[in-house]
Amino acid sequence: MSKANSKMSAGQLTGLAKWLTPGMGVKRWLGLSILGLLVFTCGILMLADVPSELWTSLRARFSVRTTLGMSIAVGGMVVVVFGVIRSFLTMYQAVAPNPKRKLVDVLYERKQLESGLKIVALGGGTGLSSLLRGLKPLTSNLVAVVTVCDDGGSSGRLSKDLGMLPPGDIRNCLVALADDESLLGELFSYRFEDGQGLSGHSFGNLFLAALTNVVGDFEEAIQVSSQVLASRGKVLPTTLDTVTLCARLQDGRVIRGESSIPDARGTIEQVYLDPPGSKPTAEVLSSLRTANAVILGPGSLFTSVIPNLLVEGLEEALRQLTVPRIYVCNVMTQPGETDGFGAADHLEALEKHIGAGLIDIIVVNIATPSEDMLRRYEAQGARPVEPQLERLEKMGVQVVGANLLSDHDLVRHDSERLATAIFDLLARHHSKARDGATRRLRVVK
């Protein structure tokens, strides 16, 4: 026998020996199942000798042998089933990300989610994360396509120091899609407040940076992180090319860097990527081709949503789709970026960069924040985005208005309300497609 075969045999014996180690909690239940199978077999053998007349004659009476055989067979089967179930539960609790959840609930939920709609969401920042949190209880066929232009904070430092793509927005989406956001989600979102070189960095960003160096590939590092978090979907960078987001302002200034654009406090005329010619990844394009719907936003219009569409070939791929292309408009204006913008202004800025006809449906908030929240945001230079429903309808898009506001301390999209509105409009879209109905304004309350 060769040394390789000897090592393989030794490894197999080692594995078998581990299973036989006392206290594993598996042998006892498998043994009980085997015992139950033996008892069941004995019962069947006892029944095998019973004359067939006893089964066919209406006047037949069960003999002691028949009754005993049936009792033993049924009892043995019960023991087999009980032992197998306990064996599976023991192994499940050893590997499950959340052992407190029942196995049947996990299996049922995953089966249901796997049959859900295939949705591709493009964007970045906290807006995209909020959308994903709302969608993941409804389907696990989610693909988040994330912009890679972030150059501020921890992401910017890692990108500059290590020459990697900025991981921040990707980390946020991974956490948002996590099957259980409790401990691992908090860990990935944890930000160091002090420590030389660590202050300001989030653990998730450092984890992605280290994993990229270990596996040698940023895409693979994202995939491994997704497995660690048991994500309900995929997270993909729009492009693997290193690009800088630039903005040309109305006063003639050119601002370089995503984080510097809002700080310039000017009216944005156009944003573009430098260098031009970046390409989308093959997986992004394949995900679009198989999608049941594509969602843009919510998120910063000029620094999160539009940058994805500037990647060469992505706009063309979106125009070739026949599925609904939905734009989720922000609920508040952003100082230095969309000052004074209404929903129609957001759409006009989008079409100015990519042309008209790409957006089929726009989702806008029609609720008003509390007076206290309005005063707080006005002090920061932000105001609610006006729905501008009539202007939007004249622009040739289907308009869906809904109360999308979160009830928390911040004025932002409520994840559950937004997801419900999107699934409701998709259901109506498919119904209209079947009935051949024309577009019309629809307000969801």
N, C-alpha and C positions, 0 to 999 in steps of 0.2 A: 504494500500500500504506500502511495506517495505521501510526502510530508503535508501537502495541501489537503489530501483526503483525510489524513489523520487529524489535522486541525479542525476540519469541518465536522468530523465525527465527534471530536471532543467538544466542539461548540454545541452540537445537538444534544449530547449527553448532559452538558452543563445546563442547557435550557430545560431539559426534562427533569433534572435534579431540582431546579428552582421551583418547578410546578409541584414537586413532591415535598417541598420544605414545609414543616409544620406552621400553622397559623396563616396560610395564604387565604383561607376562606373560600376556596374553590373546590378542593378535593372532597370535602364533606358533602357538598350538594351534588357533585357529579356521582359520587359513590351512592348517595341516596337515590339518584336517578337510575343507576344501574340496578340497585336492589329492587326498585319499583318495576323495572323492566322484567327482572327475573320472576317477581311475584305475578306480574301480568301474564307472562308466558306459562307459568304453572296453572293459572286459571283457565287459559285457553286450552291447554292440554287436557284438563279435567272435562271441559265441555266437549272436546273432540270425541269422547267415547259415548256421549249420550245418543241414544237411538233417535233417528230423524223423526220417528212417529210422534215423539213428544213435542216437537215444534209445529207439526202440521195438524195434529188432532185437536179439535176444539175442546175435547173432554180431558185432554192431557193435564196432568198436574205436575208442577215442578218437583223433581226429586231433590233429595238433600244434596246429592252430588251436583246437580245442575245449579241449584241456588248457591251452593258454596263456591262453585267454579266461577259463576258470574260475579259474585261479591269479591272474590280474590282478583279477578281480571280488572274490575272497575277500580278497586282499591290500588292495585298496582299502577294503573294508568294515572290516577290522581297523584301518586307519589312521584312518578316520572315527570309529570308536568310541573309539580311544585319544585322539584330538584333542579330542573332546567331553568325555570324562571329565576330562582335564587342564584344560580351560577351566573346567569347573564347580568343580574343586578349587581352582584359583587364585582364583576369585571367592569361594568359601566361606571360604578362609583369610583373606581380607581383611575379612570381616564377622562371622565366627564369634566368640562370646564366649570359647570355649576352642579355639583352632585345633589343639591337640595331639590332640583327639579325632577319630576317623575320621568322615567324613561319613556313611557307611552306618550306623555305630553310633548317631549322633545321630538320623538319620531313623527308624531302626527303633525306638529307645527312645521317641521322641516319639509315634510311631504307636501303640505298645503302651500308653503311659501315657494317651493321649487316650481309649482305650476302657475305662479303669478306672472303678471305682465313683465316683459323685458323693457326696462327703462334705462336710458342713458341720460345722465345729468351733467351739464357742463358749467363750470364756474370756479369758485374759489372762496376763501375766507369763511367766516362764520355762517353766511347765508346758505351755502351749499351744505354745510354740516347739518344745519337745522332742517333742511329739506330731506336729507337722507335719514335722519332720526324719525321723521314722520312716515317715510315710505317703507322702512325695513320691517314693520309689523305686518305689512300688506303683501310684500313680495321680497324674495331673496335674489331675484334676477336683476340686480342693480349694478350699474357701472358708473362710477364717478370719474369724469374726465377733468383733471385739475390743472389750472394754469401754473406755470413754473417761472413766474416773473417776480415773485416776492424777494425783495432784497433788503428788508428791514429786520431788526431784532435778531433773534437766535438763528433764523433761517438764513438771513443775509450774512451773518458772521461765519456760519459753517460753509456756505456756498463760496465765500471769498477765501477762507482759510484752507479748505479741502478740495476746492475745485469741483464740488458736487452740485447737483440741482437742489434748489431750496426745498427742504422737507416739510416746512410748517403746515401748509394747507393740506398736503397729503396726509400728514399725521392726524390732523383734525378730522378728515374724512374717514380714516381707518378707525378712529375711536368712535365716531358717529355710527359706523356700521357694525361695531362689535356686538356679538351676541349677548354679552353681559358687560355693561359699561362700569360696573361697580368698582372692583379693585384694579384690574388691568387698565381700564379706561382712565381711572384717576392717576395711575402710575405713568401712563404715556402722556398725560396732560400736566403732570407735575413740573413746576418750574422752580429752579434753584434761585433763591433770593440772595444768597451770598456765596462766598468762596471764590478765590482767585481763578479766573478763567471760566468758572461755572456760572457765575451770577448772570441771570437772564436767559440761560439755556433751559429748554424743556427736556425732560428725560426721553420723550418720544423722538425728538429731533436727534439727540445723541445716539439713541438706539439705532435709528435708521442710518446715521453716518457710520457707526461702527460696523453694522451689518453689511453696508455697501462695501466696506474695505475687506470684510471677511469673505463674502461671496463674489466680490469683484464686479457686481452689476447692480445698478440702482433699481431696475425693474424687478429683479429677483429678490432684492432686499424688501421691497414693498410686498411682494407675494408672500414671503416668509412671515413678515409682520402681520399680514392679513390672517395667516394660519394661526399665529400665536393668539390673536384676538378673536378667532373664530368668526370672522367678519361675514355678514350676510350680503355678499356682493364683492365687486372688484373696485380697486382704486388704481387709476392709470394716469400718468403724466401726459399732457397733451402732446408734448414733444420731448425728445431726449437731447435736443440741441440747446446749448447755452445761449440765452437771448436776454436783451435788456429792453424793458418797456420804456418808450420815450413819448413825450407829449408835446405837441405844438400848440401854444396858446394864442389867443386872439391878438394879444399885444406883441406878438412876434417872438417871444421867448420859446426856447426849446429846453424842456426839462427831461433829464435822464434819470431813470430809476423809479420803480413803482412806488416806493415809500416817499419819494420827494415830490411826486405830482400833486397830492392834495395840499402839501405844505406851501406850494407856490402861490396858492390863493388867486389863481387866474381862471379865466373862462377857457375851457379846453376846446380847441378847434378840431384836433385829430390826435389819435394815438397810433403808434406803429412799433414794430419790433426791429431791433438792431442786433445783429445783422439780419437782413431779410432772407427769405428762402428756407426757413426752418420747416421741417416735415413732420407730420403726425406719425405716431407709431402705427405699425400694422394692426396691433390689437385694438387700437382706438377705431380704426376704419372698419374692421370686421365687426366690432360691437355695434356700430351705427347701422351696418347693413342688416343686422338681425333684430334690431330694436322694434318694439311696438309703439314707442313714443320717445321723443327727445325733449328734454327740458333745459332751458337756459336760465340761469339765475335760481334763486335770488342772490344778490351780491353786488359789490361795487361795480357800477356800469362800465367805467373806463379802465379799471385796474384789475377786475376779476372776470367779467363776462366777455367783453369785446376781445381781450388778448387771446382767448382760445380760438376765436374765429379768424384771427390774423395769421394763424399757422397755415402755411401754403397747402392747399388741397382740402382743407377741412370744410370751408364754405361750399365748395363744389360737391363734396360728399353729402352734405346736409341737403342741398338743393335736389339731389337725385332721389331723396327718400319720399315715399308716399304716405308715411305715418305722420301723426300730428307732431308739429314742432311748436313747442309752448315756451313763451317767455314769461317768467314770474317777475313782476316789477317790484322794486323795493317799497317799503312802507314809509320810509323817511328819506329826506334829501341828505346828501353828505357834503359837509362844508369843504370847499375847495375842489369839488368834483361835480356835483349836480345841484348847485345852489339854484333855488327857484324852479326846479324841474317838476313838471307833472308827469303822469304816466305816458301821455302822448309824446312829450319831449324826450322821455327815455327811449321810446320806440324810434323816434326820428333820428336820434343820435346813433342808435344801433344801425338803422338803415343807411345812414350817411357813410358808415364804414364798410358795410357789406352789401348794400343795395336792398331794394324793396322786394317783397315776395317770399322772404325766407321764413318769416314768422306767420304761423297759421292762427294761433290762439294766444291771447295775452291775459294773464291772471292779475287782477288788481285788488287792492284792499279798499273797502268802502266804509270801514268803521273809523271812528274818531277817537284818539287817545284821550285820557282824562285831562282836565285843565292843569292839574299839578304836573303831569308828565309833559304836557306841551310847554309849560313855563321852563321846566328843567332843560328840555332839548333846545328851546329857543335861545337860552343862555349860551348854548354851544354852537349856535348858528344853524341848527337843523329844524326842519318843519315837515309836517306830513306831506306825502306825495299826493297831489290831487288826482282823483281817478280819471277825469277828462273823458268820460265814457263816449260822448257824442263825437269828439274828435277822433277817438280810436276807431269807432265804427266806420267813419268816413275814410279811414286809412285802409280799409279792406281786410281787417282781421276780426276774428270772433272774439268777443269780450266776455270774460267771466269775472263778475264782481262778487266778493265775499268778505265776511268779517274774518280777517286773517291775523288779527292782533293777539299777541301773547298777553296773558294776565299777570306776568311777572313785573319786576322792577324796570325792565328795559322795553322800549318800544321796538319790537321785532316780530318776525313771523312766528306764529304758533305752529309747531311742527305737525301736530295732529290735524289742526284745521286746514292747513295748507295741503297736506296729503289727501285729506278727505275731499277737498275741492277739486284736486287734480284727478282723482279716481272717478269722481262724479262726472266731471266734464268728459273724461275718456269714455265712460259708459254712454253718455249722451252722444258723443261723436260717433261711436260704432253704431248706435241706434239710428242716428240720422243718415249715416252712410248706407244702412240697409233700406231705409225708407226713402232716400233720395231727397230729403228735406233741404231747404236753403238755409244759409247762415242767418242768425238773428241775435240780437242782444239778449243775454240771459243773466239775470241777477240771482245769485244763490244766497239764501238767508239762513 
